[in-house]
Amino acid sequence: MFRKLHLKLTAYMGIILILFMFFVSAGIYKFTKIVFDDGNKELMRAEAQRIYNYKNTTYAEYFFNGTLFRKFIQKEPMDTKRLDACFIVYDSKLRPVISDEDEITIGDDIKSLAQKSLEEKQDIYTTKKIGRFNYRIYTKYFNDFTGQSVVQVYQNTVNEDILWSFLRTVLIMIGISGTLILLLLSYILTGKALTPIRETWKRQREFVADASHELRTPLTVIQTNLDVVLSDEDGTVDENEIWIDNAYSETRVMAKLIDQLLILAKADNNEEKLDISEFSFSEVVENVCQTMEVIAVKKNIELITNIEDNIIIKADYDKIRRLAVILIDNAVKYTEKGKVTVSLKTDKNKKILIVEDTGIGINEKDLDRIFDRFYRADKARHREGGTGLGLSIAKWIADKHKYSLTAESTVNEGSKFTLKI
């Protein structure tokens, strides 16, 4: 399922990346071309103006006996190196006045643009394919004391066409390469993004399976004991007390399990809010230790307390007390002989609770998973070990308060849990 989802997300991301690279490449190409064309247009307009100014200085016009005469003045040849372009100047009758064309003459092919410019009395800028080549043509209209005239400036764009073709190829190659690289990165990053979801899904399935198993066990015990009671039609309540007590004991186990499941369900939905208040953590730990003293004595365990007085914290009282109960109860439960030491102290600006036992310990490979739901390192101690949810709840309470809860352990030597506030 997750593999298909992984590929699907990568495919969606690939489509987005392809569209993104296409629009970026097309945008770069179009913007570059527009800026380039605008620059050339302005250069050609300036060149047309310069040619017109030069044309007006090459001759003088005067009237004699009502006749217009034109006297040409010898001038130095015009420097055409300012812009690599050819030009033709037409008068109002569309007769060439001055021209400078290279070996390929296209004057007749673009003369219609000059006529149109005279008729519409406006400038025209366009590109046109003539023969095998494209030309950029600027036709500028003039009307002053010398009368109407048109200056046409044109350029062969063969070199530019090669440049634009090269730029298109480069952008396409960059786009394809960039898309492939981004697709690879997308595949890798999508996989990493799905990892916690995959783990959550896996744990959820384990959670459902384990919860079903945990609920089935007490229900089976209850049903079995009640079947015994029901089958004894002549027996009294006193005679069946042992079976009833067994069933009742299992209802307590089931109630505890359901309560813990509800806490974790609310935690998953972020429904469990903290009721922050100021209280003495020293009194809380002392009270929990007094409660556990009875169990410790029954198991011949020495419960040692090193609790610093008057350590005040701001937290959720009920949840912090539950956390302390879980840690100390676990220590007593998994210690067959020896001692359990509960220490509460202040170190610099931190309050530290340490619960240390000399019990069965935890294997190193299991340490990373002891805070997982329903995880029990010692499977053989299934019933004694409780529901396997206690440490998960303790870890959640610590994380909710932004506290640090860590564990250290050595098999057959004991365990040490440290809560840093």
C-alpha positions in Angstrom: 0.0 0.0 0.0 2.7 2.5 1.0 4.8 1.6 -2.1 1.9 2.6 -4.4 1.3 5.7 -2.3 5.0 6.5 -2.6 5.0 6.2 -6.4 1.7 8.1 -6.7 3.0 11.0 -4.6 6.2 11.0 -6.6 4.2 11.0 -9.9 2.1 13.9 -8.7 5.2 15.8 -7.7 6.8 15.0 -11.0 3.8 16.5 -12.9 4.1 19.7 -10.8 7.8 19.8 -11.3 7.5 19.4 -15.1 5.0 22.2 -15.3 7.1 24.3 -13.0 10.3 23.8 -15.1 8.3 24.4 -18.3 6.9 27.7 -17.1 10.3 28.8 -15.7 12.2 27.9 -18.9 9.5 29.4 -21.1 9.5 32.5 -18.9 13.2 32.9 -19.0 13.3 32.5 -22.8 10.3 34.8 -23.4 11.6 37.5 -21.1 15.1 37.4 -22.5 13.8 37.7 -26.1 11.4 40.6 -25.2 14.2 42.5 -23.5 16.5 41.8 -26.4 14.0 42.8 -29.1 13.1 46.0 -27.2 16.7 46.9 -27.1 17.2 46.3 -30.8 14.0 48.2 -31.6 15.3 51.3 -29.7 18.7 51.0 -31.4 17.1 50.8 -34.9 14.9 53.7 -34.1 17.9 55.8 -33.1 19.8 54.6 -36.2 16.8 55.7 -38.5 16.9 59.1 -36.8 20.6 59.4 -37.4 20.3 58.5 -41.0 17.5 61.0 -41.5 19.6 63.7 -40.0 22.5 62.8 -42.2 20.2 62.8 -45.3 19.1 66.4 -44.6 22.7 67.6 -44.5 23.7 66.1 -47.9 21.7 68.7 -50.0 20.1 72.0 -49.8 16.8 73.0 -51.5 16.0 76.4 -53.0 13.5 78.0 -55.4 14.4 80.0 -58.6 11.7 81.5 -60.8 9.2 79.3 -59.1 11.1 76.1 -59.6 12.5 73.9 -56.8 16.2 73.1 -57.1 18.2 70.7 -55.0 21.9 71.4 -54.5 23.9 68.4 -53.2 26.7 69.1 -50.8 29.8 66.9 -50.7 29.9 65.2 -47.3 32.1 62.6 -45.7 30.7 59.0 -46.0 28.3 58.2 -43.1 29.8 55.9 -40.5 27.5 52.9 -40.6 29.3 51.0 -37.9 27.1 52.3 -35.1 24.7 49.5 -35.9 25.3 46.5 -38.1 22.3 47.2 -40.4 21.3 48.3 -43.9 19.0 51.2 -44.7 17.0 52.8 -47.5 15.5 56.4 -47.4 12.4 57.1 -49.5 10.9 60.5 -50.3 7.2 61.3 -50.3 6.8 59.7 -53.8 8.4 56.5 -52.6 11.6 57.1 -54.5 14.9 56.0 -53.0 16.9 59.0 -51.9 19.8 57.2 -50.1 20.5 53.5 -49.7 23.1 51.3 -48.2 22.3 47.6 -49.0 24.7 44.7 -48.8 25.1 42.0 -51.4 21.7 40.6 -50.6 19.2 43.3 -51.6 15.7 43.1 -50.2 14.5 46.7 -50.8 11.7 45.6 -53.2 10.5 43.0 -50.7 10.1 45.4 -47.9 9.0 48.5 -49.9 5.3 47.8 -49.1 6.1 48.5 -45.5 7.5 52.0 -46.5 4.3 52.6 -48.5 2.2 51.6 -45.5 4.1 53.9 -43.2 3.5 56.8 -45.6 -0.2 56.1 -45.9 -0.7 55.6 -42.1 1.8 58.3 -41.1 3.3 56.1 -38.4 6.3 53.9 -37.6 6.3 50.2 -38.2 8.5 47.6 -36.5 8.3 44.0 -37.6 10.2 40.9 -38.5 9.8 39.2 -41.9 11.1 36.1 -43.5 12.6 36.8 -47.0 14.1 33.9 -48.8 16.0 31.7 -46.4 16.6 34.4 -43.8 14.6 36.4 -41.2 15.0 40.2 -41.1 14.2 42.7 -38.4 12.8 45.9 -40.1 12.2 49.3 -38.6 10.3 51.7 -40.8 10.3 55.3 -39.4 8.0 58.0 -40.8 9.2 61.7 -40.9 7.3 64.8 -41.8 9.0 68.2 -41.5 9.9 71.3 -43.6 11.5 69.0 -46.2 8.2 67.1 -46.7 7.3 63.5 -46.0 9.9 60.7 -46.0 10.5 57.2 -44.7 13.7 55.6 -43.4 13.9 51.9 -43.4 16.5 50.1 -41.3 16.8 46.4 -41.5 19.0 43.6 -40.1 19.6 40.0 -41.0 18.9 37.9 -37.8 20.5 34.7 -38.9 23.1 34.9 -36.1 20.4 35.7 -33.5 18.3 32.8 -34.7 21.2 30.5 -34.1 21.6 32.0 -30.6 17.9 31.6 -29.8 18.0 28.1 -31.1 20.9 27.3 -28.8 19.3 29.0 -25.9 16.1 26.9 -26.4 18.2 23.7 -26.5 20.1 24.7 -23.4 16.9 25.5 -21.5 15.2 22.3 -22.6 18.3 20.2 -21.5 18.4 22.1 -18.2 14.7 21.6 -17.8 14.9 17.8 -18.5 18.0 17.4 -16.3 16.5 19.5 -13.5 13.3 17.6 -13.6 15.0 14.2 -13.4 17.1 15.4 -10.5 14.1 16.9 -8.7 12.1 13.7 -9.4 14.9 11.7 -7.7 15.0 14.1 -4.8 11.2 14.0 -4.6 11.2 10.2 -4.5 13.8 10.2 -1.7 12.1 13.0 0.3 8.7 11.5 -0.2 10.0 8.2 1.1 11.4 10.0 4.2 8.1 11.9 4.7 6.2 8.6 4.5 8.5 6.8 7.0 6.8 8.2 10.2 3.4 7.6 8.6 4.4 4.0 7.8 5.7 3.5 11.3 2.5 5.0 12.8 0.4 2.8 10.6 2.4 -0.3 11.6 2.1 0.6 15.3 -1.6 1.3 15.0 -2.1 -2.1 13.5 0.0 -3.6 16.3 -2.0 -1.5 18.8 -5.3 -2.7 17.6 -4.1 -6.4 17.6 -2.6 -6.1 21.0 -5.6 -4.3 22.5 -7.9 -7.0 21.1 -5.6 -9.6 22.6 -5.4 -7.8 26.0 -9.2 -7.4 26.2 -9.8 -11.0 25.1 -7.7 -12.5 27.9 -9.7 -11.1 30.9 -13.0 -11.7 29.0 -12.0 -15.3 28.5 -11.1 -15.7 32.2 -14.3 -14.0 33.3 -16.4 -16.2 31.0 -14.6 -19.4 32.1 -15.1 -18.7 35.8 -18.7 -17.7 35.3 -19.3 -20.8 33.3 -18.1 -22.8 36.3 -20.4 -21.0 38.6 -23.4 -21.4 36.3 -22.7 -25.1 35.8 -22.9 -25.6 39.6 -26.6 -25.3 40.0 -26.7 -26.5 43.6 -23.7 -24.5 44.7 -24.0 -21.5 47.0 -22.3 -18.1 46.6 -19.8 -19.0 49.3 -19.0 -22.3 47.6 -18.3 -20.5 44.3 -16.5 -17.5 45.9 -13.1 -18.4 44.4 -14.6 -18.4 40.8 -16.5 -15.1 41.4 -13.3 -13.5 42.9 -11.3 -14.5 39.8 -13.9 -13.0 37.5 -14.0 -9.8 39.6 -10.2 -9.6 39.6 -10.2 -9.7 35.8 -12.8 -7.0 35.6 -10.4 -4.7 37.5 -7.6 -5.6 35.0 -9.9 -4.9 32.1 -11.1 -1.6 33.6 -7.5 -0.5 34.1 -6.7 -1.4 30.5 -9.7 0.5 29.1 -8.8 3.5 31.2 -5.2 3.5 29.8 -6.5 3.0 26.3 -8.8 6.0 26.7 -5.9 8.2 27.9 -3.7 7.2 24.9 -6.7 7.7 22.5 -7.2 11.2 23.8 -3.4 11.8 23.6 -3.4 10.8 19.9 -6.3 13.2 19.2 -4.7 15.9 21.3 -7.8 16.1 23.4 -6.1 15.7 26.7 -5.3 19.2 28.1 -3.0 20.0 30.9 -4.4 21.5 34.1 -1.4 23.5 35.3 -1.0 24.3 38.9 1.8 24.8 41.4 2.4 22.1 43.9 5.1 20.3 45.9 6.6 17.5 43.8 8.4 16.3 47.0 5.1 15.6 48.7 3.7 13.7 45.6 6.7 11.4 45.4 6.7 10.9 49.2 3.0 9.9 49.1 3.5 7.5 46.2 6.4 5.8 47.9 4.3 5.4 51.1 1.6 3.7 49.0 4.1 1.3 47.4 5.8 0.5 50.8 3.1 -2.1 51.5 3.8 -4.0 48.2 7.6 -3.7 48.7 7.4 -5.2 52.2 5.3 -8.1 50.9 8.0 -8.9 48.3 10.9 -8.3 50.8 12.1 -5.4 48.8 13.9 -2.5 50.5 12.3 0.8 49.4 14.9 3.6 49.9 13.9 7.2 49.5 16.2 10.2 49.1 13.7 13.0 48.6 14.7 16.6 48.8 12.2 18.7 50.7 10.0 21.4 49.2 10.7 21.0 45.5 8.0 23.0 43.8 6.9 22.6 40.2 4.2 23.9 37.9 2.5 21.0 36.1 -0.7 18.9 35.8 -0.9 17.4 39.3 -2.9 14.3 38.4 -0.7 13.4 35.4 2.6 14.0 37.2 1.4 11.8 40.1 0.4 9.1 37.6 3.8 9.3 36.0 5.5 8.8 39.5 3.2 5.9 40.2 4.0 4.2 36.9 7.8 4.5 37.4 7.8 3.4 41.1 5.2 0.6 40.6 7.3 -0.8 37.7 10.4 -0.8 39.8 8.7 -2.7 42.6 6.9 -5.0 40.2 10.0 -6.2 38.4 12.3 -6.5 41.4 12.3 -10.0 43.0 14.8 -9.2 45.7 17.1 -6.3 46.6 16.1 -2.7 46.7 14.3 0.1 44.9 15.8 3.6 45.3 13.7 6.7 44.7 15.6 10.0 44.6 14.4 13.5 44.0 16.8 16.4 43.9 17.7 19.7 42.4 20.7 19.9 40.1 21.5 23.4 38.9 18.2 24.6 37.5 16.6 21.2 37.0 14.5 19.0 39.2 15.5 15.4 38.8 13.5 12.3 39.8 15.5 9.0 39.6 13.9 5.6 40.2 16.5 2.8 40.4 16.0 -0.9 41.1 18.0 -4.1 41.3 15.5 -6.1 39.3 15.6 -8.3 36.2 16.7 -5.4 34.0 16.1 -4.8 30.3 18.0 -6.1 27.4 19.9 -3.4 25.4 18.1 -4.2 22.2 14.7 -3.6 24.0 15.6 -0.3 25.5 14.6 1.7 22.4 11.2 0.2 22.5 10.2 0.1 26.1 8.1 3.2 25.7 6.2 1.7 22.8 2.6 0.7 23.5 2.0 -2.9 24.6 5.7 -3.6 24.3 7.0 -5.9 27.0 10.6 -7.0 26.9 10.0 -10.0 29.1 7.1 -11.8 27.3 7.1 -14.6 29.9 6.0 -12.1 32.5 2.9 -11.2 30.5 0.3 -11.1 33.3 2.6 -9.7 36.0 3.9 -7.1 33.6 0.5 -5.5 33.4 -0.9 -4.1 30.1 2.3 -2.8 28.6 0.9 0.7 28.4 2.3 2.2 31.6 5.6 3.4 30.3 3.9 4.7 27.1 1.6 6.8 29.2 4.6 8.0 31.4 6.5 9.0 28.3 3.5 10.8 26.9 3.0 12.8 30.1 6.7 13.7 30.2 6.7 14.8 26.5 3.4 16.8 27.1 5.1 18.7 29.8 8.3 19.0 27.7 10.2 17.0 30.3 12.9 14.4 29.6 12.3 10.8 30.5 15.1 8.3 29.8 16.0 4.7 30.8 19.2 2.8 31.5 19.3 -0.9 32.2 21.5 -3.9 32.5 20.0 -7.5 32.4 19.9 -9.1 35.9 21.4 -6.0 37.5 18.5 -3.5 37.4 17.1 -0.5 35.7 17.3 3.3 36.1 14.6 5.8 35.0 15.4 9.5 35.1 12.9 12.3 34.8 14.4 15.7 34.2 12.1 18.8 34.8 
